[in-house]
């Protein structure tokens, strides 16, 4: 097996878009020929990036999908891409293998429709055990075979990020914040209360990704917190300004947080909710902190503000765990290679 077709395209924002980019770089480093079918447009800057690592882009319309050279019978992959699933039955009709990377902790209606009408994917990819345990029970009622499920952590190239922890002195402001897409479920109505209750007088807040709707949900931010629109600042610059990341979700359950990985890679400690995929990403008290309630989230954040030695130990431990485990390219490639080899064996 040397060729894989990806439906969709990478992008700057969103876990699936960034995971797609990091994953195809991993595949290319291991000799896989990667072809892209954008659905149904693309940003030229991303085509340039894909061209630079040897990927091929096929610009086709939905009506001419089957005309893509060598697509028939190939392994195809979609990263949480609705158009891929909407056309998966057509791909299966020309002998393609369907590999579905669901980045959520639930099934969308278009997924359920495909599974009901065309059977389950040839391979389901999960990034966390939490996600797998949430989705598999629903899939079983749709004829799903658990043997087709694979836990593969989302590929993450830590060398794309500058590890440069921002020192904190007691005389300086302690900067707390988080980055997220402008999805209301990503932003909690309790956010300002939690941030205000961080018992450290000289503090500042910086939020990246808020929308008018998110601010309506959360209310007017305190004077010491700045809220930036999506893409208002490069992520690398954003993380370089933080002493601590304090993400608080308002409905969404984290699967395998890309923002968490980015924080680890840049040297920003994370205080997160003691739930969901965070429990697999953070070793409480060692690589970050997990708060069981709003008060604990505020408390652990204040601990980091007062104790620079503790904060730096958390940062260093998290970075070490990221390199050795979470972003270990050998481990992640091993998982993908097993999927590809099994699908090739089935085809043969």
C-alpha positions in Angstrom: 0.0 0.0 0.0 1.5 3.3 -1.1 -1.4 5.6 -1.9 -4.1 7.2 0.2 -6.8 9.7 -0.8 -7.9 12.3 1.7 -11.2 14.1 1.3 -11.2 17.7 2.6 -8.3 20.0 3.1 -6.1 21.2 6.0 -6.8 24.6 7.6 -5.5 26.9 10.3 -8.5 26.5 12.7 -10.3 23.5 14.1 -9.0 20.3 15.5 -9.8 18.2 12.4 -8.2 20.6 10.0 -5.0 20.8 11.9 -4.9 17.1 12.7 -5.3 16.4 9.0 -2.2 18.5 8.2 0.0 16.9 10.9 -1.2 13.4 9.9 -0.4 13.7 6.2 3.1 15.0 7.1 3.5 11.8 9.2 2.3 9.6 6.3 4.6 11.4 3.8 7.6 10.9 6.2 6.8 7.2 6.1 6.6 6.9 2.3 2.8 7.1 1.7 1.7 8.8 -1.5 -1.1 11.2 -0.4 -3.7 12.6 -2.8 -6.3 15.2 -1.8 -9.8 15.8 -3.0 -10.9 19.2 -1.6 -14.6 19.3 -0.9 -15.2 21.5 -2.9 -12.8 24.4 -2.7 -9.4 25.1 -1.3 -7.2 27.9 0.0 -4.1 28.4 -2.3 -1.8 28.7 0.7 -2.6 25.2 1.8 -2.1 23.8 -1.7 1.3 25.3 -1.7 2.1 23.6 1.7 0.8 20.3 0.4 2.7 20.6 -2.9 5.9 21.3 -0.9 5.7 17.9 0.9 4.8 16.0 -2.3 1.0 15.7 -2.0 -1.2 15.8 -5.1 -4.5 17.8 -5.2 -7.3 16.8 -7.5 -9.7 19.7 -8.2 -13.0 18.1 -9.2 -16.7 18.8 -8.8 -19.0 16.6 -6.8 -20.5 15.3 -10.1 -17.1 14.2 -11.5 -15.8 12.6 -8.3 -15.4 9.1 -9.9 -13.1 10.5 -12.6 -10.2 11.1 -10.2 -7.3 9.0 -11.4 -6.6 5.8 -9.4 -9.4 6.6 -6.9 -11.4 3.4 -7.7 -10.4 0.7 -5.1 -8.2 3.0 -3.1 -8.1 3.7 0.6 -9.9 7.0 1.4 -9.8 9.0 4.6 -12.0 11.8 5.9 -11.2 13.9 9.0 -14.6 14.8 10.4 -15.6 16.0 6.9 -19.3 16.0 6.2 -18.9 15.9 2.4 -16.8 12.9 2.6 -19.4 10.9 4.5 -22.2 12.3 2.2 -20.3 10.7 -0.8 -18.9 7.7 1.0 -21.6 5.4 -0.6 -20.4 6.4 -4.0 -16.8 5.7 -3.1 -17.7 2.3 -1.7 -19.5 1.6 -5.0 -16.2 2.0 -6.9 -14.4 -0.3 -4.4 -12.9 2.3 -2.1 -12.2 1.6 1.6 -13.8 4.1 4.0 -11.6 5.3 6.9 -13.5 7.7 9.1 -11.8 10.0 11.6 -14.5 11.3 13.9 -13.1 14.1 16.0 -16.2 14.5 18.1 -17.7 12.6 21.1 -21.0 12.0 19.3 -22.4 11.1 15.9 -23.8 13.6 13.5 -27.0 12.9 11.6 -25.1 12.5 8.3 -22.9 9.8 9.9 -25.8 7.9 11.2 -27.5 8.1 7.8 -24.5 6.6 6.0 -24.1 3.8 8.6 -27.8 2.9 8.4 -27.9 2.9 4.6 -24.4 1.7 3.7 -22.9 -0.1 6.7 -20.2 0.9 9.0 -16.8 2.4 7.9 -14.0 -0.1 7.1 -12.0 1.6 9.9 -13.1 4.0 12.6 -10.3 6.1 14.1 -10.6 7.3 17.7 -8.2 9.7 19.4 -9.2 8.9 23.0 -10.7 6.0 25.0 -13.3 8.5 26.2 -14.4 9.1 22.7 -14.4 5.5 21.8 -16.5 4.6 24.8 -19.0 7.3 24.0 -19.4 6.4 20.3 -19.1 2.6 20.1 -22.4 1.8 21.9 -24.3 3.9 19.4 -22.5 2.3 16.5 -23.2 -1.2 17.6 -26.9 -0.6 17.0 -25.9 0.3 13.4 -24.1 -3.0 12.7 -20.7 -1.8 13.8 -17.9 -4.4 14.3 -15.6 -3.2 17.2 -12.7 -4.9 15.4 -12.8 -2.1 12.9 -12.2 0.5 15.6 -8.7 1.8 16.2 -7.3 4.1 18.9 -4.7 6.4 17.3 -3.8 9.6 19.0 -4.0 12.7 16.7 -0.7 13.2 15.0 1.0 16.3 16.3 4.4 17.7 15.1 5.7 19.4 18.3 8.7 20.7 16.3 6.3 23.1 14.5 6.0 25.0 17.8 8.6 27.0 19.7 9.0 25.6 23.3 9.7 28.8 25.2 7.9 29.0 28.6 7.1 32.5 29.7 8.8 33.2 33.1 6.7 34.7 35.8 7.9 36.9 38.7 5.7 37.8 41.6 5.9 41.5 40.7 4.5 40.8 37.2 0.9 40.1 36.0 0.0 36.4 35.7 -1.7 35.9 32.3 -4.5 33.3 32.1 -6.4 32.4 28.9 -7.6 29.9 26.4 -8.0 29.5 22.6 -11.0 27.8 21.0 -13.1 27.9 17.9 -16.2 30.2 18.1 -18.6 27.3 18.9 -20.9 28.2 21.8 -20.3 24.7 23.4 -16.7 25.6 23.7 -17.4 28.6 25.9 -18.9 28.3 29.4 -21.2 30.8 31.0 -19.2 30.3 34.2 -15.9 31.4 32.6 -15.7 34.9 34.1 -16.7 33.6 37.6 -13.9 31.0 37.5 -11.4 33.5 36.3 -12.4 36.1 38.8 -12.1 33.6 41.6 -8.4 32.9 40.9 -7.0 34.3 44.1 -4.1 36.2 42.7 -4.5 40.0 42.6 -2.2 40.9 39.7 -3.7 38.9 36.9 -4.7 39.4 33.3 -6.8 37.3 30.9 -6.5 36.7 27.2 -9.1 34.8 25.1 -8.6 33.9 21.5 -11.6 32.8 19.3 -14.6 34.5 20.9 -17.6 35.6 18.8 -20.5 38.0 19.5 -22.6 35.0 20.4 -20.0 33.6 22.8 -19.7 36.9 24.5 -23.5 37.1 24.8 -23.5 33.7 26.5 -20.6 34.5 28.9 -21.6 38.1 29.6 -19.4 41.2 29.7 -15.8 40.3 30.5 -14.0 41.8 33.4 -11.8 44.8 32.6 -8.6 42.8 33.0 -9.6 40.2 30.4 -9.1 40.9 26.6 -11.2 38.9 24.1 -9.9 38.4 20.6 -11.9 37.2 17.5 -11.0 34.0 15.8 -7.7 34.2 13.9 -7.0 37.7 15.3 -3.6 36.5 16.4 -1.3 33.7 15.4 -1.5 30.8 17.7 2.2 30.8 18.3 2.1 34.4 19.5 -1.0 33.8 21.7 0.7 30.9 23.6 3.9 33.0 24.1 1.8 35.5 26.1 0.3 33.0 28.5 1.5 31.8 31.9 -1.4 29.3 32.2 -4.1 27.9 30.0 -7.5 27.6 31.7 -10.0 26.1 29.3 -13.6 25.8 30.5 -16.1 24.2 28.1 -19.8 25.0 28.1 -21.3 21.9 26.6 -18.6 20.4 24.4 -16.8 17.4 25.8 -13.1 17.3 24.9 -12.0 14.3 22.9 -8.3 14.9 22.4 -7.6 18.6 22.7 -5.4 20.1 20.1 -5.1 23.3 22.2 -3.8 21.1 25.1 -1.1 19.7 22.9 -0.2 23.1 21.6 0.1 24.4 25.1 2.3 21.6 26.1 4.5 22.2 23.0 5.0 25.9 23.8 5.5 25.6 27.5 2.1 26.6 28.9 0.7 24.6 31.8 -2.9 23.5 31.6 -5.6 23.5 34.3 -8.6 21.7 32.8 -11.9 20.1 33.9 -11.5 16.7 35.4 -13.5 15.0 32.7 -13.5 13.5 29.2 -10.3 13.2 27.2 -8.5 15.6 29.6 -8.1 12.7 32.0 -6.0 10.8 29.4 -4.0 13.8 28.4 -3.1 15.2 31.8 -1.5 13.4 34.8 -3.0 15.4 37.7 -0.3 17.2 39.7 2.4 16.0 37.3 1.8 17.3 33.8 -1.1 19.7 34.7 -4.1 20.0 37.0 -7.6 18.6 36.7 -10.3 20.5 38.6 -13.4 18.6 39.8 -15.4 21.8 40.2 -15.2 25.5 39.4 -13.5 26.3 42.7 -10.8 23.7 42.1 -10.1 25.2 38.6 -9.5 28.6 40.2 -7.5 27.2 43.1 -5.0 25.2 40.9 -4.5 28.2 38.7 -3.7 30.4 41.7 -1.2 27.7 42.9 0.7 28.1 39.6 0.6 31.9 39.9 2.2 31.8 43.4 4.7 28.9 42.9 7.0 29.3 39.9 9.0 26.3 40.8 5.8 24.1 40.7 4.7 25.8 37.4 8.0 25.1 35.7 8.0 21.5 36.9 4.6 21.0 35.4 5.7 22.6 32.2 8.8 20.4 31.9 6.9 17.2 32.7 4.2 18.0 30.2 6.7 18.7 27.5 8.5 15.5 28.2 5.2 13.5 28.1 4.2 15.2 24.9 7.5 14.1 23.1 7.7 10.6 24.6 4.0 9.6 24.4 1.3 12.0 23.1 3.2 13.2 20.0 5.4 10.1 19.6 5.5 9.8 15.8 6.6 6.2 15.9 3.7 5.1 18.0 1.2 7.1 15.9 2.6 5.8 12.7 2.5 2.2 14.0 -1.3 2.6 14.5 -1.9 4.1 11.1 0.3 1.5 9.4 -1.6 -1.3 11.0 -4.9 0.2 9.7 -3.5 0.6 6.2 -2.0 -2.9 6.1 -5.2 -4.5 7.3 -7.3 -2.8 4.7 -4.8 -3.8 2.0 -5.0 -7.4 3.2 -8.8 -7.3 3.0 -8.7 -5.9 -0.5 -6.2 -8.5 -1.7 
